[in-house]
Amino acid sequence: MLYVPAAGAGGPYVPSGTLIQVDPGGSATVAVGNVVKSPEGRPVTLANPRSLAWSPNAIIDSVATSTGGLGRFEIKAGKTLGPAAVVARVVDGSEKATDRPRWVSIPVQVGEPGPLMRCPTEPLVLPAGGDPLTLPITQLCHVWNADPAALAKQTYTAHWEPGAEVADVRISGGGTSTVALEAGAAVRATTGRLMVTADGTKSSAVLQISAESVAPPVVSPIRLDHVRGGQPVVVDVADYVSSQLRKPQIGITNLTARGSSDVAATVDGTRITFRPGDKAVGLAEFDLEVSDSPGAPDTRRARSLISLDVFGVPEPPTNVRASASAVNGTVDLSWSPGAANGSPIEHFVVEGGPHTQECVASPCTIKGLPTDKSVSFRVRAVNEAGASDLSAPSEPITVLVRPDAMNGVAIEASGDGWLDVSWRGPSSGGKVDSYYVTWPSNHATPAASSTGTRISGLDNNQVTTVCVRAVNEAGDGPEICVDGQSAGPPDAPVWVGQTRGSASVTLAWTAVPPNGPGTVVYHVRSEPSGRSCDTSATSCVVAMSNDGSNYTFYVRAETTVGQSAEVASAPYVDAGTPEPFISVSVEPTGDNKTVTATFQAGATNGGEGTVTARVGKKDQGWAPIPAEGGWGTLTLTLSANGTPTEIVLRNCTAPDQCSYSDAQTVESYGPISAPTISVEQDGEYALFSISGEANGREGTTLFVTGNPGGEASAQSKLGSFQTETIKVFVGYGNSISVTGLLDDGVTQLNAVPVTMTIEPPPRAPKVTVLSTPATGCPNELSPCQSISVELTDFSPSTPECQVTYQDPIDTTPFEKLFTAISSPYSLGLFDGNNITIVCKDEIYGDISGSL
């Protein structure tokens, strides 16, 4: 899709090819409408006086609006030639001056048209004899042109500035955007000035060029390994020289041997041919000097070392020795290798007896020797260069003969943990000194006269390999082996289970190893007889009748060798699972912690059954049940009265053949005892209650009644309890009678009635002697006082009393009996205060008071 805007759409723009030209240092006044156009043909002006900017400052000094308003602006140019630009914010039409302002860039050229070049001032390095130095001028000199299209096509020409040339440097690339410089290897270190001009313009700039010598060549050390004596070897030194020159010319300037060696060297260009002598071995070294530019100074030379590792045939072996015993045409030979002379020894060649044998190393087993003859040996070493001379001969030896293989090795007999082995001696070879018999982890050494032996301590369940060989001074003869297996009766199996079926039982036992070869067969029988099985498995199914009979099963293991002991099983009851209970009822008896379970059991499906009860977490009771089922009763004891206890009955014909009743919860209770009445006096009131013991029966109630009034009751199920305390007014001297009972719904027990009289509070009789001053006393009593006595809480209220008076002058006491008919009671006039009065209470006796 291509979008074509309507005519006049868009904002002001600078027409293509527009360029403002200004002389260096001069100025120019420009009408905005001449350089910026409106798509609608309207007049174009600056948006405001601040709508002008310019670049670069090195070419344009300033830009400002001129006298005449926003339709013109003035440019003042600097002395530098080159392209520049004015950036203005313009609008097209005064009536919309603020509606559509737009920034535009207007090209400016100061002086003759041409690009602006700003080359780097730092010298550019030109390697002498190295790769050309390529200069991309547009990028290197940051060339700028107001017209990007012209900049992309710009080409350049370069030449040395007069008086600042660099000799022997070739300039190429004129008329392109790139200038290339190439210096010869002989260029000396110097600096020149390269003038670069933009083609078609007067724009130019200078580049500093510094010609520098490159590093001298480097030659790596040359090592020629594995050079064979008598054979020339050629090396090209140029392959080992590294030069930074673009086109190096490698040459050998010197080659000198170090020390004395049997190696000659000739030079042909950069190639050296080394010729070691036929007997030359070891390391030969040569000092090498090379140059990468003919006629160049010594600074373009490098030195290194050439090493040749020359090898030859090895030295002969020494110390050749044969083993002390040599048997059956075989001997172990050893020696000390001589010097390898630069190349590893590949093998050795042994000469002795009727033939020559190659060996990899020492020691070496030499075979095929003649027996009963004297033999000596010589050895030579062989490497890549060839074979050494023969060694000196070894001491001579004589070869012995070992016995040949046994005949007729066989297993004659076997038993529990043993085998009898027999044999016949070798028919050839050396004489037999003894025999050597081996089997796993053991051995025996029968005498030469033996024709057999018994080996024991064997595992009957493993095949035993028995090997026999003849032995003499020369060594052991070949071994002949035979397999055998001891055997004994199997161990007895162990019973592991009896699994009951609907009319069968699956019997299982542990497997036992055969204790020898063959297979184990198990035989099972029963007592009483009639139930049996024979199998090689470890279980069998025996048909049963579910008649309640008791059986014991016996199992034994048997092999072809023998049989184990017979092992009895646990007793087995031939019974099925009884039918469910038809009815079950559990009720308390009224005796302490006792209940009865009455039930009707179903058929047992296998002889007589037994009904027991699970009381909480313990089993109780036992009742036999005939095969057809029937009624029964169990008396059960609970842990406590009044505690809910879960009871489940089960009917079993065997421990694993039981039927179970539904669980029933019951509480027991016991007999009650007579309650006790409590009565207390509280002043003129009576406090009474009754207490007793509940023994597990729900709703056990206490009742108490008082006469003349008051009653209370209380209920409980377990333990001691009592009614609330009743308070009743009776009055001093009056009596109250209290009766009560304990009722558990079955039995009522009366408490012993209690009658109590309300007694007055205890008395505290008291005698108080009172004294009051008196007047009108007789002269003999003057001064005197009136004495009276006050009695409190006496019984009788008019008690008999006696007054005792001690006159201050007369030493004889005065005593007088009287009846206190009133209180206070007047005794008359007395002088002095030594008066004591004692009155008699019918309960408390004599009560006294004094003054």
Solvent accessible surface area in square Angstrom, and as a share of the most:
residue,aa,sasa,rsa
1,M,245,1.10
2,L,155,0.77
3,Y,176,0.67
4,V,117,0.67
5,P,73,0.46
6,A,79,0.62
7,A,110,0.85
8,G,21,0.20
9,A,50,0.38
10,G,43,0.41
11,G,7,0.06
12,P,0,0.00
13,Y,104,0.39
14,V,36,0.20
15,P,38,0.24
16,S,122,0.79
17,G,80,0.77
18,T,28,0.16
19,L,79,0.39
20,I,12,0.06
21,Q,109,0.48
22,V,7,0.04
23,D,106,0.55
24,P,54,0.34
25,G,41,0.40
26,G,25,0.24
27,S,64,0.41
28,A,27,0.21
29,T,77,0.45
30,V,15,0.08
31,A,21,0.16
32,V,1,0.00
33,G,33,0.31
34,N,110,0.56
35,V,11,0.07
36,V,1,0.01
37,K,83,0.35
38,S,12,0.08
39,P,43,0.27
40,E,72,0.32
41,G,67,0.65
42,R,72,0.26
43,P,99,0.62
44,V,9,0.05
45,T,48,0.28
46,L,1,0.01
47,A,25,0.19
48,N,42,0.21
49,P,86,0.54
50,R,199,0.72
51,S,1,0.01
52,L,25,0.13
53,A,44,0.34
54,W,78,0.28
55,S,62,0.40
56,P,33,0.21
57,N,116,0.59
58,A,69,0.54
59,I,0,0.00
60,I,0,0.00
61,D,89,0.46
62,S,43,0.27
63,V,10,0.06
64,A,58,0.45
65,T,44,0.26
66,S,23,0.15
67,T,142,0.83
68,G,66,0.63
69,G,43,0.41
70,L,60,0.30
71,G,26,0.25
72,R,113,0.41
73,F,1,0.00
74,E,57,0.25
75,I,0,0.00
76,K,106,0.45
77,A,5,0.04
78,G,8,0.08
79,K,165,0.70
80,T,59,0.34
81,L,84,0.42
82,G,3,0.02
83,P,1,0.01
84,A,0,0.00
85,A,18,0.14
86,V,0,0.00
87,V,50,0.29
88,A,1,0.00
89,R,78,0.28
90,V,0,0.00
91,V,3,0.01
92,D,2,0.01
93,G,5,0.04
94,S,103,0.66
95,E,121,0.54
96,K,77,0.32
97,A,35,0.27
98,T,125,0.72
99,D,89,0.46
100,R,80,0.29
101,P,45,0.29
102,R,107,0.39
103,W,137,0.48
104,V,15,0.08
105,S,65,0.42
106,I,0,0.00
107,P,35,0.22
108,V,0,0.00
109,Q,7,0.03
110,V,0,0.00
111,G,17,0.16
112,E,100,0.45
113,P,68,0.43
114,G,8,0.08
115,P,3,0.02
116,L,22,0.11
117,M,20,0.09
118,R,124,0.45
119,C,22,0.13
120,P,37,0.23
121,T,112,0.65
122,E,114,0.51
123,P,78,0.49
124,L,36,0.18
125,V,78,0.45
126,L,0,0.00
127,P,41,0.26
128,A,2,0.02
129,G,9,0.09
130,G,3,0.03
131,D,93,0.48
132,P,58,0.36
133,L,39,0.19
134,T,80,0.46
135,L,6,0.03
136,P,63,0.40
137,I,0,0.00
138,T,26,0.15
139,Q,124,0.55
140,L,44,0.22
141,C,0,0.00
142,H,118,0.53
143,V,11,0.06
144,W,86,0.30
145,N,26,0.13
146,A,30,0.23
147,D,72,0.37
148,P,102,0.64
149,A,63,0.49
150,A,40,0.31
151,L,39,0.19
152,A,91,0.71
153,K,165,0.70
154,Q,20,0.09
155,T,43,0.25
156,Y,0,0.00
157,T,61,0.36
158,A,13,0.10
159,H,91,0.40
160,W,33,0.11
161,E,39,0.18
162,P,114,0.72
163,G,78,0.75
164,A,21,0.16
165,E,97,0.43
166,V,5,0.03
167,A,84,0.65
168,D,97,0.50
169,V,19,0.11
170,R,151,0.55
171,I,54,0.27
172,S,38,0.24
173,G,29,0.28
174,G,51,0.49
175,G,42,0.41
176,T,66,0.39
177,S,56,0.36
178,T,41,0.24
179,V,1,0.00
180,A,22,0.17
181,L,0,0.00
182,E,34,0.15
183,A,4,0.03
184,G,25,0.24
185,A,43,0.33
186,A,87,0.67
187,V,10,0.06
188,R,185,0.67
189,A,75,0.58
190,T,58,0.33
191,T,76,0.44
192,G,1,0.01
193,R,84,0.31
194,L,0,0.00
195,M,42,0.19
196,V,0,0.00
197,T,38,0.22
198,A,0,0.00
199,D,47,0.25
200,G,88,0.85
201,T,35,0.20
202,K,161,0.68
203,S,23,0.15
204,S,55,0.36
205,A,16,0.13
206,V,39,0.23
207,L,0,0.00
208,Q,44,0.19
209,I,0,0.00
210,S,16,0.10
211,A,1,0.01
212,E,73,0.33
213,S,75,0.49
214,V,21,0.12
215,A,47,0.37
216,P,66,0.42
217,P,5,0.03
218,V,96,0.55
219,V,10,0.06
220,S,54,0.35
221,P,108,0.68
222,I,2,0.01
223,R,134,0.49
224,L,25,0.12
225,D,85,0.44
226,H,84,0.38
227,V,8,0.05
228,R,84,0.31
229,G,15,0.15
230,G,33,0.32
231,Q,94,0.42
232,P,85,0.54
233,V,40,0.23
234,V,68,0.39
235,V,9,0.05
236,D,43,0.22
237,V,0,0.00
238,A,37,0.29
239,D,115,0.59
240,Y,72,0.27
241,V,24,0.14
242,S,75,0.48
243,S,32,0.20
244,Q,113,0.50
245,L,12,0.06
246,R,92,0.33
247,K,148,0.63
248,P,54,0.34
249,Q,113,0.50
250,I,42,0.21
251,G,26,0.25
252,I,34,0.17
253,T,59,0.34
254,N,74,0.38
255,L,39,0.19
256,T,68,0.40
257,A,50,0.39
258,R,119,0.43
259,G,73,0.70
260,S,117,0.75
261,S,54,0.35
262,D,86,0.44
263,V,16,0.09
264,A,61,0.47
265,A,35,0.27
266,T,75,0.44
267,V,75,0.43
268,D,109,0.57
269,G,57,0.54
270,T,31,0.18
271,R,123,0.45
272,I,0,0.00
273,T,24,0.14
274,F,0,0.00
275,R,121,0.44
276,P,7,0.04
277,G,18,0.17
278,D,120,0.62
279,K,181,0.77
280,A,10,0.08
281,V,76,0.44
282,G,34,0.33
283,L,99,0.49
284,A,4,0.03
285,E,45,0.20
286,F,8,0.03
287,D,49,0.26
288,L,2,0.01
289,E,17,0.08
290,V,0,0.00
291,S,11,0.07
292,D,1,0.00
293,S,18,0.12
294,P,96,0.60
295,G,89,0.86
296,A,21,0.16
297,P,72,0.45
298,D,97,0.50
299,T,99,0.57
300,R,18,0.07
301,R,84,0.31
302,A,12,0.09
303,R,163,0.60
304,S,19,0.12
305,L,47,0.23
306,I,0,0.00
307,S,10,0.06
308,L,0,0.00
309,D,40,0.21
310,V,1,0.01
311,F,2,0.01
312,G,9,0.08
313,V,66,0.38
314,P,4,0.03
315,E,80,0.36
316,P,43,0.27
317,P,2,0.01
318,T,76,0.44
319,N,89,0.46
320,V,13,0.07
321,R,149,0.54
322,A,24,0.19
323,S,38,0.25
324,A,115,0.89
325,S,70,0.45
326,A,2,0.02
327,V,18,0.10
328,N,59,0.30
329,G,5,0.05
330,T,36,0.21
331,V,2,0.01
332,D,73,0.38
333,L,1,0.00
334,S,37,0.24
335,W,13,0.05
336,S,41,0.26
337,P,79,0.50
338,G,21,0.20
339,A,58,0.45
340,A,36,0.28
341,N,36,0.19
342,G,47,0.45
343,S,2,0.02
344,P,101,0.64
345,I,44,0.22
346,E,102,0.46
347,H,40,0.18
348,F,10,0.04
349,V,27,0.15
350,V,2,0.01
351,E,59,0.26
352,G,15,0.14
353,G,43,0.42
354,P,99,0.62
355,H,70,0.31
356,T,77,0.45
357,Q,42,0.19
358,E,114,0.51
359,C,4,0.02
360,V,128,0.73
361,A,52,0.40
362,S,38,0.24
363,P,101,0.64
364,C,21,0.12
365,T,53,0.31
366,I,3,0.01
367,K,126,0.53
368,G,56,0.54
369,L,8,0.04
370,P,41,0.26
371,T,54,0.31
372,D,104,0.54
373,K,126,0.53
374,S,82,0.53
375,V,9,0.05
376,S,44,0.29
377,F,0,0.00
378,R,99,0.36
379,V,0,0.00
380,R,63,0.23
381,A,0,0.00
382,V,23,0.13
383,N,4,0.02
384,E,78,0.35
385,A,14,0.11
386,G,25,0.24
387,A,48,0.38
388,S,2,0.01
389,D,104,0.54
390,L,42,0.21
391,S,4,0.02
392,A,76,0.59
393,P,83,0.52
394,S,7,0.04
395,E,139,0.62
396,P,84,0.53
397,I,29,0.14
398,T,76,0.44
399,V,0,0.00
400,L,66,0.33
401,V,53,0.30
402,R,80,0.29
403,P,1,0.01
404,D,54,0.28
405,A,36,0.28
406,M,9,0.04
407,N,49,0.25
408,G,39,0.38
409,V,21,0.12
410,A,39,0.30
411,I,48,0.24
412,E,116,0.52
413,A,44,0.34
414,S,58,0.37
415,G,13,0.13
416,D,88,0.45
417,G,12,0.11
418,W,64,0.22
419,L,1,0.00
420,D,32,0.17
421,V,3,0.02
422,S,24,0.16
423,W,7,0.03
424,R,156,0.57
425,G,29,0.28
426,P,26,0.16
427,S,100,0.64
428,S,62,0.40
429,G,45,0.43
430,G,21,0.20
431,K,151,0.64
432,V,38,0.22
433,D,65,0.34
434,S,33,0.21
435,Y,11,0.04
436,Y,58,0.22
437,V,0,0.00
438,T,31,0.18
439,W,27,0.10
440,P,92,0.58
441,S,126,0.82
442,N,79,0.40
443,H,98,0.44
444,A,29,0.22
445,T,86,0.50
446,P,18,0.11
447,A,60,0.46
448,A,44,0.34
449,S,103,0.67
450,S,30,0.19
451,T,97,0.56
452,G,31,0.30
453,T,38,0.22
454,R,136,0.50
455,I,2,0.01
456,S,68,0.44
457,G,79,0.76
458,L,24,0.12
459,D,76,0.39
460,N,10,0.05
461,N,58,0.30
462,Q,108,0.48
463,V,92,0.53
464,T,8,0.05
465,T,58,0.34
466,V,0,0.00
467,C,15,0.09
468,V,0,0.00
469,R,48,0.18
470,A,0,0.00
471,V,34,0.19
472,N,16,0.08
473,E,150,0.67
474,A,10,0.08
475,G,22,0.21
476,D,53,0.27
477,G,6,0.06
478,P,72,0.46
479,E,78,0.35
480,I,63,0.32
481,C,65,0.39
482,V,38,0.22
483,D,87,0.45
484,G,11,0.11
485,Q,39,0.18
486,S,0,0.00
487,A,13,0.10
488,G,1,0.01
489,P,63,0.40
490,P,6,0.03
491,D,94,0.49
492,A,38,0.29
493,P,1,0.01
494,V,91,0.52
495,W,40,0.14
496,V,91,0.52
497,G,30,0.29
498,Q,55,0.24
499,T,90,0.52
500,R,41,0.15
501,G,31,0.30
502,S,107,0.69
503,A,53,0.41
504,S,28,0.18
505,V,0,0.00
506,T,46,0.27
507,L,0,0.00
508,A,26,0.20
509,W,6,0.02
510,T,53,0.31
511,A,74,0.57
512,V,17,0.10
513,P,69,0.43
514,P,38,0.24
515,N,32,0.16
516,G,3,0.03
517,P,68,0.42
518,G,52,0.50
519,T,97,0.56
520,V,13,0.07
521,V,56,0.32
522,Y,6,0.02
523,H,42,0.19
524,V,3,0.02
525,R,94,0.34
526,S,3,0.02
527,E,80,0.36
528,P,83,0.52
529,S,99,0.64
530,G,72,0.69
531,R,48,0.18
532,S,76,0.49
533,C,24,0.15
534,D,100,0.52
535,T,30,0.17
536,S,74,0.48
537,A,53,0.41
538,T,52,0.30
539,S,47,0.30
540,C,18,0.11
541,V,100,0.58
542,V,6,0.04
543,A,71,0.55
544,M,13,0.06
545,S,65,0.42
546,N,40,0.20
547,D,72,0.37
548,G,21,0.20
549,S,38,0.25
550,N,100,0.51
551,Y,17,0.06
552,T,33,0.19
553,F,0,0.00
554,Y,43,0.16
555,V,0,0.00
556,R,61,0.22
557,A,0,0.00
558,E,57,0.26
559,T,15,0.09
560,T,134,0.78
561,V,75,0.43
562,G,23,0.23
563,Q,96,0.43
564,S,14,0.09
565,A,71,0.55
566,E,68,0.30
567,V,43,0.25
568,A,52,0.40
569,S,12,0.07
570,A,65,0.50
571,P,108,0.68
572,Y,9,0.03
573,V,35,0.20
574,D,0,0.00
575,A,0,0.00
576,G,8,0.08
577,T,71,0.41
578,P,5,0.03
579,E,76,0.34
580,P,93,0.59
581,F,26,0.11
582,I,113,0.58
583,S,47,0.30
584,V,29,0.17
585,S,51,0.33
586,V,13,0.07
587,E,100,0.45
588,P,41,0.26
589,T,57,0.33
590,G,17,0.17
591,D,86,0.45
592,N,81,0.41
593,K,78,0.33
594,T,23,0.13
595,V,0,0.00
596,T,38,0.22
597,A,0,0.00
598,T,55,0.32
599,F,0,0.00
600,Q,47,0.21
601,A,2,0.02
602,G,6,0.06
603,A,36,0.28
604,T,0,0.00
605,N,62,0.32
606,G,5,0.05
607,G,20,0.19
608,E,117,0.53
609,G,0,0.00
610,T,36,0.21
611,V,0,0.00
612,T,25,0.15
613,A,0,0.00
614,R,93,0.34
615,V,12,0.07
616,G,40,0.39
617,K,181,0.77
618,K,150,0.64
619,D,70,0.36
620,Q,51,0.23
621,G,38,0.37
622,W,156,0.55
623,A,12,0.09
624,P,67,0.42
625,I,1,0.00
626,P,62,0.39
627,A,48,0.37
628,E,132,0.59
629,G,9,0.09
630,G,20,0.19
631,W,163,0.57
632,G,17,0.17
633,T,77,0.45
634,L,7,0.03
635,T,92,0.53
636,L,0,0.00
637,T,74,0.43
638,L,5,0.02
639,S,96,0.62
640,A,41,0.32
641,N,15,0.08
642,G,5,0.05
643,T,54,0.31
644,P,84,0.53
645,T,18,0.10
646,E,98,0.44
647,I,3,0.01
648,V,31,0.18
649,L,1,0.00
650,R,50,0.18
651,N,1,0.00
652,C,22,0.13
653,T,14,0.08
654,A,7,0.06
655,P,131,0.82
656,D,87,0.45
657,Q,20,0.09
658,C,21,0.12
659,S,11,0.07
660,Y,133,0.51
661,S,13,0.09
662,D,123,0.64
663,A,55,0.42
664,Q,56,0.25
665,T,93,0.54
666,V,12,0.07
667,E,54,0.24
668,S,0,0.00
669,Y,41,0.16
670,G,2,0.02
671,P,89,0.56
672,I,22,0.11
673,S,67,0.44
674,A,63,0.49
675,P,7,0.04
676,T,89,0.52
677,I,16,0.08
678,S,57,0.37
679,V,27,0.16
680,E,101,0.45
681,Q,72,0.32
682,D,64,0.33
683,G,38,0.37
684,E,63,0.28
685,Y,87,0.33
686,A,0,0.00
687,L,44,0.22
688,F,1,0.01
689,S,12,0.08
690,I,1,0.01
691,S,43,0.27
692,G,12,0.11
693,E,84,0.38
694,A,5,0.04
695,N,35,0.18
696,G,4,0.04
697,R,64,0.23
698,E,129,0.58
699,G,32,0.31
700,T,0,0.00
701,T,15,0.09
702,L,0,0.00
703,F,90,0.37
704,V,2,0.01
705,T,67,0.39
706,G,7,0.06
707,N,104,0.54
708,P,86,0.54
709,G,23,0.22
710,G,33,0.32
711,E,125,0.56
712,A,14,0.11
713,S,66,0.42
714,A,25,0.20
715,Q,129,0.57
716,S,28,0.18
717,K,47,0.20
718,L,83,0.41
719,G,35,0.33
720,S,87,0.56
721,F,28,0.12
722,Q,108,0.48
723,T,3,0.02
724,E,119,0.54
725,T,79,0.46
726,I,27,0.14
727,K,115,0.49
728,V,22,0.13
729,F,112,0.47
730,V,12,0.07
731,G,5,0.05
732,Y,90,0.34
733,G,54,0.52
734,N,79,0.41
735,S,56,0.36
736,I,0,0.00
737,S,43,0.28
738,V,0,0.00
739,T,69,0.40
740,G,10,0.09
741,L,41,0.20
742,L,0,0.00
743,D,29,0.15
744,D,8,0.04
745,G,66,0.64
746,V,105,0.60
747,T,54,0.31
748,Q,117,0.52
749,L,52,0.26
750,N,111,0.57
751,A,5,0.04
752,V,120,0.69
753,P,86,0.54
754,V,48,0.28
755,T,93,0.54
756,M,39,0.17
757,T,55,0.32
758,I,0,0.00
759,E,101,0.45
760,P,82,0.52
761,P,82,0.52
762,P,125,0.79
763,R,72,0.26
764,A,72,0.56
765,P,18,0.12
766,K,119,0.50
767,V,10,0.06
768,T,41,0.24
769,V,15,0.09
770,L,65,0.33
771,S,46,0.30
772,T,81,0.47
773,P,121,0.76
774,A,27,0.21
775,T,132,0.77
776,G,77,0.74
777,C,25,0.15
778,P,57,0.36
779,N,143,0.73
780,E,136,0.61
781,L,47,0.24
782,S,73,0.47
783,P,120,0.75
784,C,13,0.08
785,Q,26,0.12
786,S,38,0.24
787,I,0,0.00
788,S,23,0.15
789,V,0,0.00
790,E,69,0.31
791,L,20,0.10
792,T,63,0.37
793,D,71,0.37
794,F,20,0.09
795,S,27,0.17
796,P,70,0.44
797,S,91,0.59
798,T,60,0.35
799,P,2,0.01
800,E,108,0.48
801,C,4,0.02
802,Q,59,0.26
803,V,1,0.00
804,T,41,0.24
805,Y,15,0.06
806,Q,63,0.28
807,D,33,0.17
808,P,88,0.56
809,I,158,0.80
810,D,77,0.40
811,T,117,0.68
812,T,92,0.53
813,P,68,0.43
814,F,94,0.39
815,E,110,0.49
816,K,105,0.45
817,L,132,0.65
818,F,16,0.07
819,T,46,0.27
820,A,1,0.00
821,I,120,0.61
822,S,58,0.38
823,S,60,0.39
824,P,77,0.48
825,Y,51,0.19
826,S,75,0.49
827,L,28,0.14
828,G,30,0.29
829,L,73,0.36
830,F,20,0.08
831,D,26,0.14
832,G,30,0.29
833,N,87,0.45
834,N,90,0.46
835,I,1,0.01
836,T,53,0.31
837,I,0,0.00
838,V,50,0.29
839,C,1,0.00
840,K,116,0.49
841,D,3,0.01
842,E,116,0.52
843,I,121,0.61
844,Y,100,0.38
845,G,26,0.25
846,D,89,0.46
847,I,36,0.18
848,S,72,0.46
849,G,11,0.11
850,S,79,0.51
851,L,73,0.36
